[in-house]
Amino acid sequence: MYLSSQPNFSLEVMHPSFKKVQMLESDNVITELNQPLNMATDPPFHQAYKSLIEDTSNNIFGKKLVLVEECELPLIDLSRILHNDNVVDESEREECKEEIARASQQWGFFQVTNHGISKDLLEKMREEQVKVFKQPFDKKSKEDKFMNFPAGSYRWGTPTATCLNQLSWSEAFHIPMADISASAAAFTTLSSTLEQFATTVAGLARKLTAILAEKLGCESTFFQENCLPSTCYLRMNRYPPCPVPSAIHGLMPHTDSDFLTILHQDEVGGLQLVKDGKWIAVKPNPEALIVNIGDLFQAWSNDVYKSVEHRVVTNPSTERFSIAYFFCPSYDTVIQNSEPSNYRKFSFREFRLQVQEDVQKYGHKVGLPRFLISH
């Protein structure tokens, strides 16, 4: 599933540790980008994108960089809705639901603690993820069904990039949930850890979407009927150190093409999102999971809940890991809401095909604006 888009933004600082406005010197950038990476495990970014790196007339060199403020997302304690009815007062339960709905309307992003996924499981998931990505690049990219992941699961860079600010300096395994239990037969610890993580996060996604549907006054059975384990995805991400973090994204600005995304990230940081027209950096919280609204939920809610543009910035010296769960419907699921609707009726298959067509034609995702009735 393609999850990226690239709007025409002027470039702002790509790493929250930068403390002042800087100017990017193209000669220095090219020199630094030509320094070797870990060639055994890292994708060959330098070789694949040599022409983009050297084409200073078609990239972002010389643009002014602006400091991005770091902030904490709304933090919601889920113990008030995950515990049984005898432990939590009903008013506290309703307050928690209101906080989830409010954050989805005002931010499109929020953090959750006491989410039901143990610290031990998250740490084990990180350990297994590191092992996978430390495998040789040739094995990851060329070996058919590497570690029993389905063919095409491994992805790196941005094949459609025509300039540096369309390039994502990252690699990922994008795995359908249906294939999780069969994955990595040679790595039984990875297989069991992935399955345990996926099952637990899927339960959390169902709980959150039911609450958000309830707050819209809608029947939550829609998600039970259309978002099945076989239609959802896990994505393991690695962001290698980038010689010039101010010039290249770890993941291009985009919105997610799903209903809901649940993310666990490490302590390195790098996630940024748009709030009130400005990019802000999300402060890592090791105790929390990050939840964000996807395009389909924005359309299904008729713009009540917001699918917010976000990106990942690179780090000059430290690799970053994250794992995301994408709560998706079947391809035939129709997205519609009560009249008057801002969007025409469309299927998930139609949405995905339109995204793919736009990426091929323009180099970036257009997304929901394609389906507005006034479009």
JOMO-V554802 format. One record per pair of residues at least 24 apart in sequence whose C-alpha atoms are under 8 Angstrom apart, sorted by sequence separation. I is the first residue (numbers start at 0). GAP is how many residues later the second one is. If there is no record, write none. Layout:
[[I;GAP] [I;GAP]]
//
This chain:
[[29;24] [75;24] [263;24] [264;24] [149;25] [263;25] [345;25] [148;26] [262;26] [263;26] [344;26] [201;27] [261;27] [262;27] [343;27] [261;28] [262;28] [342;28] [343;28] [73;29] [149;29] [261;29] [342;29] [343;29] [25;30] [148;30] [260;30] [261;30] [341;30] [342;30] [148;31] [259;31] [260;31] [341;31] [259;32] [260;32] [340;32] [341;32] [81;33] [148;33] [149;33] [259;33] [260;33] [75;34] [77;34] [78;34] [81;34] [147;34] [148;34] [258;34] [259;34] [273;34] [25;35] [73;35] [74;35] [75;35] [76;35] [77;35] [78;35] [147;35] [148;35] [257;35] [258;35] [272;35] [273;35] [299;35] [301;35] [24;36] [25;36] [72;36] [73;36] [74;36] [75;36] [76;36] [77;36] [78;36] [146;36] [147;36] [197;36] [257;36] [258;36] [272;36] [273;36] [298;36] [299;36] [300;36] [23;37] [24;37] [72;37] [73;37] [74;37] [75;37] [76;37] [77;37] [146;37] [147;37] [255;37] [256;37] [257;37] [258;37] [259;37] [272;37] [298;37] [299;37] [23;38] [72;38] [74;38] [76;38] [145;38] [146;38] [255;38] [256;38] [257;38] [258;38] [271;38] [272;38] [298;38] [22;39] [23;39] [146;39] [254;39] [255;39] [256;39] [257;39] [258;39] [270;39] [271;39] [295;39] [301;39] [302;39] [22;40] [23;40] [146;40] [254;40] [270;40] [271;40] [301;40] [22;41] [23;41] [270;41] [271;41] [301;41] [21;42] [22;42] [269;42] [270;42] [20;43] [21;43] [269;43] [298;43] [20;44] [21;44] [269;44] [298;44] [20;45] [269;45] [19;46] [20;46] [19;47] [18;48] [10;49] [17;49] [267;50] [15;51] [177;51] [208;51] [255;51] [267;51] [268;51] [10;52] [11;52] [12;52] [15;52] [176;52] [177;52] [254;52] [267;52] [9;53] [10;53] [11;53] [12;53] [14;53] [15;53] [176;53] [177;53] [254;53] [10;54] [11;54] [12;54] [13;54] [15;54] [175;54] [176;54] [177;54] [254;54] [265;54] [10;55] [11;55] [12;55] [175;55] [176;55] [204;55] [253;55] [254;55] [265;55] [11;56] [175;56] [176;56] [204;56] [252;56] [253;56] [264;56] [265;56] [175;57] [176;57] [204;57] [252;57] [253;57] [264;57] [174;58] [175;58] [252;58] [263;58] [264;58] [173;59] [174;59] [251;59] [252;59] [262;59] [263;59] [173;60] [174;60] [250;60] [251;60] [262;60] [263;60] [127;61] [128;61] [173;61] [200;61] [249;61] [250;61] [262;61] [127;62] [172;62] [173;62] [248;62] [249;62] [250;62] [261;62] [262;62] [171;63] [172;63] [248;63] [249;63] [260;63] [261;63] [171;64] [172;64] [248;64] [249;64] [260;64] [261;64] [124;65] [127;65] [171;65] [247;65] [248;65] [260;65] [170;66] [171;66] [247;66] [259;66] [260;66] [169;67] [170;67] [258;67] [259;67] [124;68] [169;68] [170;68] [244;68] [245;68] [257;68] [258;68] [259;68] [123;69] [124;69] [169;69] [244;69] [257;69] [258;69] [298;69] [168;70] [169;70] [244;70] [257;70] [258;70] [168;71] [244;71] [257;71] [120;72] [124;72] [241;72] [243;72] [294;72] [168;73] [240;73] [241;73] [242;73] [294;73] [239;74] [240;74] [241;74] [242;74] [121;75] [238;75] [239;75] [240;75] [241;75] [120;76] [240;76] [240;77] [239;78] [240;78] [168;79] [239;79] [116;80] [167;80] [168;80] [169;80] [238;80] [239;80] [166;81] [167;81] [168;81] [169;81] [237;81] [238;81] [164;82] [166;82] [167;82] [168;82] [237;82] [238;82] [116;83] [163;83] [164;83] [165;83] [166;83] [167;83] [237;83] [115;84] [116;84] [163;84] [164;84] [166;84] [167;84] [236;84] [237;84] [166;85] [215;85] [235;85] [236;85] [165;86] [235;86] [236;86] [164;87] [235;87] [115;88] [234;88] [235;88] [114;89] [233;89] [234;89] [233;90] [234;90] [233;91] [234;91] [40;92] [232;92] [233;92] [40;93] [231;93] [232;93] [40;94] [41;94] [42;94] [231;94] [232;94] [40;95] [41;95] [231;95] [232;95] [256;95] [39;96] [40;96] [230;96] [231;96] [39;97] [40;97] [230;97] [231;97] [38;98] [230;98] [230;99] [226;100] [227;100] [226;101] [227;101] [226;102] [227;102] [225;103] [226;103] [58;104] [59;104] [225;104] [57;105] [58;105] [59;105] [132;105] [58;106] [222;106] [128;107] [225;107] [51;110] [100;110] [256;110] [51;111] [52;111] [100;111] [253;111] [44;112] [51;112] [99;112] [42;113] [96;114] [100;114] [96;115] [97;117] [96;118] [204;122] [201;123] [44;124] [200;124] [201;125] [197;127] [42;128] [121;142] [168;145] [5;160] [106;168] [118;168] [114;173] [112;174] [113;174] [114;174] [112;175] [111;176] [112;176] [110;177] [111;177] [110;178] [111;178] [110;179] [111;179] [109;180] [110;180] [64;181] [108;181] [109;181] [108;182] [109;182] [108;183] [107;184] [108;184] [107;185] [60;186] [59;187] [103;188] [103;189] [129;191] [125;195] [125;196] [107;197] [165;197] [41;198] [107;198] [165;198] [104;199] [105;199] [106;199] [107;199] [108;199] [159;199] [104;200] [105;200] [107;200] [159;200] [103;201] [104;201] [106;201] [161;201] [103;202] [160;202] [159;203] [100;204] [34;208] [32;209] [70;209] [72;209] [32;210] [68;210] [69;210] [70;210] [71;210] [72;210] [31;211] [32;211] [67;211] [68;211] [69;211] [70;211] [71;211] [31;212] [67;212] [68;212] [69;212] [70;212] [67;213] [69;213] [28;214] [28;215] [23;222] [14;230] [13;231] [14;231] [13;232] [12;233] [13;233] [13;234] [13;235] [5;246] [6;246] [3;247] [4;247] [5;247] [3;248] [4;248] [5;248] [3;249] [4;249] [3;250] [4;250] [2;251] [3;251] [2;252] [3;252] [2;253] [2;254] [15;254] [1;255] [14;255] [0;256] [15;265] [11;267] [14;298] [13;299] [14;299] [13;300] [14;300] [1;350] [0;351] [1;353] [1;354] [4;354] [5;357] [6;357] [5;358] [4;359] [5;359] [3;360] [4;360] [3;361] [4;361]]
//
